[in-house]
Amino acid sequence: MCTKNFCRFCSIVAMLLFSLLCFESLALTADKAPVAKPTSPVAPNPLSQVALSQIGKVINSAQNTYTQTQAWFSNTGNVKKLDENYCKPKCQKNDKECQCKPYWNDRYENMFRECIAREQMHPETYFFYHGYTKAWMVPQDLYKLLYEKKYGPLKNQTFTFLRYAPIEKGTAKELLKKYFEEKGLINDNITETKALLISANLVPTGNTGTDGEATLSYLDKAQSHELPGDWAYEQISKAFGITPELMNHIKPLCSELATKLDHASDQEVLLQICIPKLLVDDMSYIAWRQGIPRQEQIIYTINQMAEIIKKDDAKQKNFQTPFERIKSARALLSDQMMREKDTNYFYQVMKESIEHDGFKTSTWIDQYTKAPALLMGKDNEIQARLLTNGLQDPNSGIIMYKYHFIPPAIYKDYQIKLQKIVDELWAQKTQQDLVVQALRNFNAEVKQLENGIKKQVDIA
């Protein structure tokens, strides 16, 4: 008698075989087909006009380029998704009289303009956007202030520390190859990979309309990100040689600051990460949901499997979220790939894609900013994963900008109070270090004296 998962997998084998016969890969080959000329721009959003006015020229000549965010706004379908997802009041599908008025442009347009301006300021870099809750600012800033106490002021004052424990060095290709050979399709929702990877979109509005994947949703309202726990402060303690007793003393103070930040505004934090072009392919890869490397045939197949799971669940009245269905489909396909290895078509496809640098971030972004129409229809869902081992060196050339809506007076008060906490903590640590060093010196002198006495006794 087969297991439920195995039976479910067997039920879709026929569909998968048919898919292989009819599937045509879309990844970066759209230029082989004729590109339709765009119609006149009709987007109501004034932010996109700069990009829209250039789209005809960009399609005909790759010499003119957008910034990443401009490229996204050049797709009127993307702007429509913003209108539909960031509006009030939320209307029921069958309520034809209800009008949901978009609020995103009033709330975020100035921020988008600033993101674009900084993309234009740093043409030597690629850009990634990551959203998180305001509470995480506290351990981030705590780490930064302690780092400056130990090593001196940062040359790059915009740098944000996103991980606190040492992480093994390695490139994105090495990580993908090792993980795939040992475990199959990557899953960035488990503890092991969360420490190694940061989920990011290529634009601040990336994945609009997709639950759990849209960066702007993490800014617009707190999502499911884990709040800072004891583990974060323990890692910071180890990084700077601070005793647990001292750190336990300041944790309640830090929690109080985090609560004040949380109540200061309804919105969360957007982080714009600017990575030099020479570094980007070693420390990132182009991705899809749950960190799966963006291989078009794999994505197509997982989506088809998820649809079958949806129908199967409906029959059993066991409704899963889209995220859960994708997760289940990924696990089923990955398990099959790992059982069959080189005899499995999808295993071969993924293996070859990794070997031949099919997930280089620079390749995708370069194409997108030169001719975004080639990726229209899927440009909204393109993501990246950043290796955290490349985000730990403030002297790497990586620049980061934070966007938040905390009132300036409250934010200034927070900075002053956190600085005072760090000053007192470091003074106490320094005093402890002096006591410890004095004790070591005393023990060394006692041992030296004992050795001298022993020699005299031996001579006598």
SETINU-334132 format. One record per residue (C-alpha): y, z, x. Coordinates in steps of 0.05 Angstrom, whole numbers, plus 5000, padded with zeros to 4 digits. Layout:
+------+------+------+
|   c2 |   c3 |   c1 |
+------+------+------+
|    Y |    Z |    X |
...
+------+------+------+
This chain:
+------+------+------+
|   c2 |   c3 |   c1 |
+------+------+------+
| 5000 | 5000 | 5000 |
| 5066 | 4978 | 5031 |
| 5127 | 5022 | 5039 |
| 5187 | 5010 | 4995 |
| 5229 | 4982 | 5052 |
| 5174 | 4937 | 5077 |
| 5161 | 4910 | 5006 |
| 5235 | 4898 | 4998 |
| 5237 | 4860 | 5064 |
| 5177 | 4818 | 5044 |
| 5211 | 4800 | 4979 |
| 5268 | 4766 | 5017 |
| 5229 | 4730 | 5070 |
| 5227 | 4666 | 5030 |
| 5302 | 4669 | 5021 |
| 5313 | 4679 | 5095 |
| 5270 | 4620 | 5114 |
| 5308 | 4576 | 5065 |
| 5373 | 4602 | 5094 |
| 5352 | 4582 | 5164 |
| 5339 | 4511 | 5141 |
| 5406 | 4502 | 5106 |
| 5452 | 4547 | 5146 |
| 5506 | 4516 | 5189 |
| 5540 | 4563 | 5238 |
| 5614 | 4574 | 5227 |
| 5631 | 4612 | 5290 |
| 5686 | 4577 | 5329 |
| 5660 | 4508 | 5310 |
| 5708 | 4495 | 5253 |
| 5748 | 4448 | 5297 |
| 5690 | 4397 | 5292 |
| 5706 | 4386 | 5219 |
| 5771 | 4355 | 5192 |
| 5824 | 4408 | 5181 |
| 5858 | 4405 | 5114 |
| 5934 | 4403 | 5117 |
| 5965 | 4465 | 5087 |
| 6007 | 4458 | 5024 |
| 6078 | 4484 | 5022 |
| 6080 | 4559 | 5030 |
| 6087 | 4597 | 4965 |
| 6077 | 4668 | 4989 |
| 6129 | 4715 | 4959 |
| 6128 | 4758 | 5022 |
| 6188 | 4746 | 5067 |
| 6151 | 4774 | 5127 |
| 6105 | 4714 | 5129 |
| 6160 | 4661 | 5128 |
| 6166 | 4659 | 5204 |
| 6092 | 4642 | 5210 |
| 6089 | 4597 | 5149 |
| 6147 | 4554 | 5173 |
| 6108 | 4537 | 5236 |
| 6038 | 4526 | 5209 |
| 6043 | 4449 | 5206 |
| 6064 | 4446 | 5279 |
| 6010 | 4495 | 5301 |
| 5955 | 4455 | 5267 |
| 5978 | 4392 | 5304 |
| 5993 | 4424 | 5371 |
| 5959 | 4484 | 5403 |
| 6020 | 4494 | 5447 |
| 6057 | 4532 | 5392 |
| 6025 | 4599 | 5375 |
| 6032 | 4656 | 5327 |
| 6027 | 4729 | 5343 |
| 5963 | 4758 | 5315 |
| 5998 | 4790 | 5255 |
| 6038 | 4727 | 5241 |
| 5974 | 4687 | 5240 |
| 5944 | 4733 | 5187 |
| 6006 | 4729 | 5143 |
| 6006 | 4653 | 5148 |
| 5946 | 4654 | 5101 |
| 5974 | 4662 | 5030 |
| 5906 | 4686 | 5007 |
| 5913 | 4746 | 5053 |
| 5981 | 4763 | 5024 |
| 5951 | 4759 | 4954 |
| 5899 | 4810 | 4974 |
| 5954 | 4857 | 4996 |
| 5988 | 4849 | 4928 |
| 5922 | 4864 | 4893 |
| 5901 | 4924 | 4934 |
| 5966 | 4960 | 4948 |
| 5998 | 4963 | 4880 |
| 6011 | 5012 | 4824 |
| 5986 | 5028 | 4772 |
| 5914 | 5007 | 4782 |
| 5892 | 4964 | 4723 |
| 5825 | 4957 | 4691 |
| 5795 | 4887 | 4694 |
| 5797 | 4878 | 4619 |
| 5868 | 4904 | 4611 |
| 5908 | 4840 | 4609 |
| 5974 | 4874 | 4591 |
| 5973 | 4920 | 4651 |
| 6016 | 4897 | 4710 |
| 6001 | 4927 | 4778 |
| 6065 | 4922 | 4819 |
| 6055 | 4914 | 4895 |
| 6086 | 4971 | 4936 |
| 6062 | 4952 | 5005 |
| 6123 | 4910 | 5022 |
| 6172 | 4966 | 5006 |
| 6131 | 5018 | 5042 |
| 6104 | 4980 | 5103 |
| 6144 | 4916 | 5114 |
| 6190 | 4947 | 5167 |
| 6129 | 4973 | 5203 |
| 6096 | 4904 | 5201 |
| 6159 | 4874 | 5230 |
| 6158 | 4925 | 5286 |
| 6085 | 4909 | 5301 |
| 6102 | 4835 | 5305 |
| 6163 | 4849 | 5349 |
| 6119 | 4888 | 5398 |
| 6066 | 4833 | 5397 |
| 6122 | 4786 | 5419 |
| 6146 | 4836 | 5472 |
| 6077 | 4838 | 5506 |
| 6051 | 4766 | 5510 |
| 6006 | 4787 | 5567 |
| 5964 | 4831 | 5522 |
| 5919 | 4828 | 5461 |
| 5929 | 4876 | 5402 |
| 5884 | 4922 | 5363 |
| 5899 | 4968 | 5305 |
| 5865 | 5034 | 5289 |
| 5882 | 5082 | 5232 |
| 5867 | 5156 | 5230 |
| 5890 | 5221 | 5198 |
| 5951 | 5259 | 5222 |
| 5908 | 5320 | 5240 |
| 5880 | 5282 | 5300 |
| 5950 | 5279 | 5331 |
| 5943 | 5352 | 5350 |
| 5883 | 5348 | 5398 |
| 5910 | 5281 | 5423 |
| 5977 | 5311 | 5441 |
| 5945 | 5375 | 5467 |
| 5903 | 5334 | 5515 |
| 5963 | 5293 | 5538 |
| 6006 | 5355 | 5551 |
| 5950 | 5389 | 5590 |
| 5938 | 5325 | 5629 |
| 6012 | 5324 | 5649 |
| 6007 | 5398 | 5670 |
| 5950 | 5381 | 5717 |
| 5970 | 5312 | 5743 |
| 6045 | 5305 | 5729 |
| 6084 | 5264 | 5678 |
| 6051 | 5201 | 5652 |
| 6083 | 5137 | 5675 |
| 6062 | 5107 | 5608 |
| 6089 | 5157 | 5557 |
| 6062 | 5117 | 5498 |
| 5989 | 5127 | 5520 |
| 5944 | 5165 | 5472 |
| 5879 | 5198 | 5493 |
| 5826 | 5181 | 5440 |
| 5765 | 5214 | 5473 |
| 5762 | 5278 | 5513 |
| 5694 | 5278 | 5548 |
| 5676 | 5234 | 5608 |
| 5641 | 5170 | 5587 |
| 5596 | 5127 | 5631 |
| 5629 | 5064 | 5657 |
| 5605 | 4995 | 5636 |
| 5627 | 4930 | 5603 |
| 5621 | 4909 | 5531 |
| 5569 | 4858 | 5549 |
| 5527 | 4910 | 5586 |
| 5532 | 4958 | 5527 |
| 5512 | 4905 | 5476 |
| 5454 | 4881 | 5519 |
| 5426 | 4950 | 5532 |
| 5433 | 4974 | 5460 |
| 5403 | 4910 | 5432 |
| 5343 | 4911 | 5478 |
| 5329 | 4984 | 5463 |
| 5349 | 4993 | 5390 |
| 5367 | 4927 | 5358 |
| 5431 | 4913 | 5318 |
| 5485 | 4963 | 5336 |
| 5507 | 5016 | 5286 |
| 5574 | 5050 | 5300 |
| 5565 | 5101 | 5245 |
| 5519 | 5147 | 5284 |
| 5542 | 5202 | 5331 |
| 5517 | 5167 | 5394 |
| 5558 | 5103 | 5384 |
| 5619 | 5138 | 5354 |
| 5631 | 5169 | 5422 |
| 5626 | 5101 | 5456 |
| 5664 | 5056 | 5408 |
| 5729 | 5055 | 5368 |
| 5733 | 5012 | 5306 |
| 5794 | 4967 | 5304 |
| 5823 | 4907 | 5268 |
| 5862 | 4851 | 5301 |
| 5921 | 4861 | 5254 |
| 5948 | 4922 | 5217 |
| 5927 | 4891 | 5151 |
| 5858 | 4869 | 5173 |
| 5800 | 4873 | 5123 |
| 5847 | 4884 | 5065 |
| 5804 | 4893 | 5002 |
| 5742 | 4917 | 5039 |
| 5728 | 4991 | 5029 |
| 5719 | 5030 | 5092 |
| 5741 | 4972 | 5137 |
| 5816 | 4962 | 5121 |
| 5862 | 4992 | 5173 |
| 5920 | 4996 | 5125 |
| 5878 | 5038 | 5077 |
| 5868 | 5091 | 5131 |
| 5944 | 5093 | 5138 |
| 5958 | 5090 | 5063 |
| 5912 | 5148 | 5046 |
| 5865 | 5193 | 5085 |
| 5795 | 5163 | 5085 |
| 5730 | 5191 | 5110 |
| 5748 | 5202 | 5183 |
| 5721 | 5267 | 5211 |
| 5773 | 5321 | 5221 |
| 5780 | 5353 | 5290 |
| 5726 | 5405 | 5299 |
| 5708 | 5458 | 5350 |
| 5673 | 5404 | 5392 |
| 5740 | 5369 | 5405 |
| 5772 | 5432 | 5433 |
| 5709 | 5449 | 5472 |
| 5712 | 5381 | 5506 |
| 5786 | 5392 | 5522 |
| 5770 | 5460 | 5551 |
| 5718 | 5431 | 5598 |
| 5764 | 5374 | 5619 |
| 5817 | 5423 | 5644 |
| 5776 | 5484 | 5663 |
| 5802 | 5528 | 5607 |
| 5759 | 5587 | 5587 |
| 5731 | 5589 | 5515 |
| 5769 | 5654 | 5504 |
| 5836 | 5621 | 5518 |
| 5820 | 5560 | 5476 |
| 5795 | 5602 | 5418 |
| 5863 | 5638 | 5420 |
| 5903 | 5573 | 5408 |
| 5856 | 5538 | 5359 |
| 5885 | 5574 | 5298 |
| 5954 | 5555 | 5322 |
| 5933 | 5482 | 5329 |
| 5901 | 5483 | 5260 |
| 5966 | 5510 | 5231 |
| 6005 | 5452 | 5263 |
| 5954 | 5402 | 5237 |
| 5962 | 5429 | 5167 |
| 6038 | 5423 | 5171 |
| 6032 | 5351 | 5194 |
| 5983 | 5337 | 5138 |
| 6032 | 5362 | 5086 |
| 6092 | 5328 | 5117 |
| 6078 | 5258 | 5089 |
| 6029 | 5222 | 5044 |
| 6013 | 5169 | 5096 |
| 5970 | 5177 | 5158 |
| 5975 | 5145 | 5228 |
| 5970 | 5073 | 5253 |
| 5957 | 5062 | 5327 |
| 5975 | 4995 | 5358 |
| 5934 | 4987 | 5422 |
| 5958 | 4933 | 5471 |
| 5904 | 4914 | 5522 |
| 5919 | 4869 | 5582 |
| 5885 | 4802 | 5578 |
| 5850 | 4813 | 5644 |
| 5815 | 4875 | 5616 |
| 5802 | 4858 | 5544 |
| 5734 | 4823 | 5548 |
| 5704 | 4878 | 5591 |
| 5725 | 4933 | 5543 |
| 5718 | 4901 | 5474 |
| 5676 | 4854 | 5432 |
| 5688 | 4816 | 5368 |
| 5652 | 4850 | 5310 |
| 5636 | 4855 | 5237 |
| 5622 | 4914 | 5193 |
| 5589 | 4976 | 5223 |
| 5601 | 4949 | 5293 |
| 5551 | 4892 | 5286 |
| 5570 | 4837 | 5336 |
| 5600 | 4779 | 5298 |
| 5544 | 4729 | 5299 |
| 5553 | 4684 | 5238 |
| 5479 | 4672 | 5222 |
| 5464 | 4746 | 5226 |
| 5524 | 4762 | 5181 |
| 5504 | 4709 | 5131 |
| 5433 | 4735 | 5128 |
| 5453 | 4808 | 5121 |
| 5500 | 4789 | 5063 |
| 5444 | 4752 | 5028 |
| 5396 | 4810 | 5038 |
| 5449 | 4858 | 5011 |
| 5456 | 4816 | 4948 |
| 5381 | 4820 | 4936 |
| 5383 | 4895 | 4948 |
| 5439 | 4899 | 4896 |
| 5397 | 4863 | 4844 |
| 5337 | 4905 | 4861 |
| 5378 | 4969 | 4855 |
| 5406 | 4946 | 4788 |
| 5335 | 4940 | 4761 |
| 5319 | 5010 | 4784 |
| 5388 | 5037 | 4764 |
| 5396 | 5062 | 4835 |
| 5466 | 5037 | 4850 |
| 5490 | 5037 | 4923 |
| 5559 | 5023 | 4949 |
| 5571 | 4957 | 4986 |
| 5573 | 4997 | 5051 |
| 5505 | 5027 | 5036 |
| 5475 | 4959 | 5018 |
| 5500 | 4929 | 5083 |
| 5473 | 4989 | 5121 |
| 5404 | 4981 | 5088 |
| 5403 | 4906 | 5101 |
| 5423 | 4915 | 5174 |
| 5368 | 4966 | 5184 |
| 5315 | 4922 | 5152 |
| 5334 | 4861 | 5192 |
| 5341 | 4901 | 5257 |
| 5273 | 4934 | 5249 |
| 5240 | 4866 | 5237 |
| 5275 | 4837 | 5298 |
| 5253 | 4894 | 5342 |
| 5180 | 4889 | 5319 |
| 5175 | 4815 | 5332 |
| 5224 | 4809 | 5391 |
| 5224 | 4739 | 5421 |
| 5181 | 4710 | 5365 |
| 5236 | 4728 | 5315 |
| 5289 | 4675 | 5305 |
| 5346 | 4724 | 5294 |
| 5326 | 4764 | 5356 |
| 5331 | 4700 | 5397 |
| 5399 | 4682 | 5366 |
| 5429 | 4750 | 5381 |
| 5399 | 4753 | 5450 |
| 5427 | 4685 | 5469 |
| 5495 | 4702 | 5439 |
| 5501 | 4763 | 5482 |
| 5477 | 4727 | 5545 |
| 5526 | 4669 | 5534 |
| 5587 | 4713 | 5520 |
| 5589 | 4696 | 5446 |
| 5628 | 4759 | 5429 |
| 5687 | 4751 | 5476 |
| 5748 | 4778 | 5441 |
| 5796 | 4732 | 5479 |
| 5761 | 4669 | 5454 |
| 5769 | 4688 | 5381 |
| 5841 | 4713 | 5386 |
| 5864 | 4652 | 5427 |
| 5836 | 4606 | 5374 |
| 5864 | 4646 | 5317 |
| 5935 | 4650 | 5344 |
| 5937 | 4576 | 5361 |
| 5906 | 4549 | 5297 |
| 5893 | 4603 | 5245 |
| 5875 | 4552 | 5192 |
| 5809 | 4541 | 5229 |
| 5788 | 4612 | 5211 |
| 5819 | 4616 | 5141 |
| 5771 | 4647 | 5092 |
| 5743 | 4695 | 5142 |
| 5803 | 4714 | 5185 |
| 5814 | 4776 | 5143 |
| 5745 | 4804 | 5159 |
| 5745 | 4795 | 5235 |
| 5743 | 4861 | 5271 |
| 5733 | 4887 | 5342 |
| 5702 | 4947 | 5375 |
| 5736 | 4979 | 5435 |
| 5696 | 5015 | 5489 |
| 5724 | 5085 | 5496 |
| 5707 | 5087 | 5570 |
| 5764 | 5037 | 5581 |
| 5814 | 5078 | 5541 |
| 5813 | 5141 | 5584 |
| 5857 | 5118 | 5642 |
| 5932 | 5123 | 5627 |
| 5946 | 5080 | 5689 |
| 5903 | 5022 | 5666 |
| 5962 | 4982 | 5639 |
| 5942 | 4995 | 5566 |
| 6002 | 5009 | 5521 |
| 5997 | 5045 | 5455 |
| 6047 | 5054 | 5398 |
| 6040 | 5104 | 5341 |
| 6068 | 5092 | 5272 |
| 6073 | 5149 | 5223 |
| 6118 | 5173 | 5166 |
| 6129 | 5245 | 5185 |
| 6202 | 5265 | 5175 |
| 6237 | 5267 | 5244 |
| 6258 | 5340 | 5238 |
| 6187 | 5363 | 5221 |
| 6158 | 5321 | 5277 |
| 6208 | 5348 | 5328 |
| 6191 | 5419 | 5307 |
| 6117 | 5403 | 5315 |
| 6129 | 5377 | 5386 |
| 6169 | 5439 | 5406 |
| 6116 | 5487 | 5379 |
| 6058 | 5449 | 5411 |
| 6095 | 5447 | 5478 |
| 6105 | 5522 | 5474 |
| 6031 | 5533 | 5460 |
| 6012 | 5490 | 5520 |
| 6063 | 5524 | 5566 |
| 6034 | 5593 | 5549 |
| 5963 | 5568 | 5553 |
| 5974 | 5537 | 5622 |
| 6010 | 5600 | 5647 |
| 5950 | 5643 | 5625 |
| 5901 | 5594 | 5656 |
| 5941 | 5594 | 5721 |
| 5940 | 5670 | 5723 |
| 5865 | 5670 | 5710 |
| 5854 | 5619 | 5765 |
| 5893 | 5663 | 5814 |
| 5851 | 5724 | 5795 |
| 5787 | 5683 | 5802 |
| 5809 | 5656 | 5870 |
| 5829 | 5725 | 5894 |
| 5761 | 5751 | 5874 |
| 5727 | 5694 | 5911 |
| 5768 | 5708 | 5973 |
| 5751 | 5782 | 5969 |
| 5677 | 5767 | 5961 |
| 5681 | 5720 | 6021 |
| 5715 | 5773 | 6063 |
| 5663 | 5826 | 6042 |
| 5606 | 5778 | 6060 |
| 5639 | 5762 | 6127 |
| 5647 | 5837 | 6141 |
| 5574 | 5850 | 6122 |
| 5551 | 5795 | 6169 |
| 5593 | 5825 | 6226 |
| 5564 | 5894 | 6215 |
| 5494 | 5865 | 6213 |
| 5505 | 5830 | 6280 |
| 5530 | 5895 | 6312 |
| 5469 | 5932 | 6286 |
| 5423 | 5878 | 6313 |
| 5457 | 5882 | 6382 |
| 5451 | 5958 | 6383 |
+------+------+------+
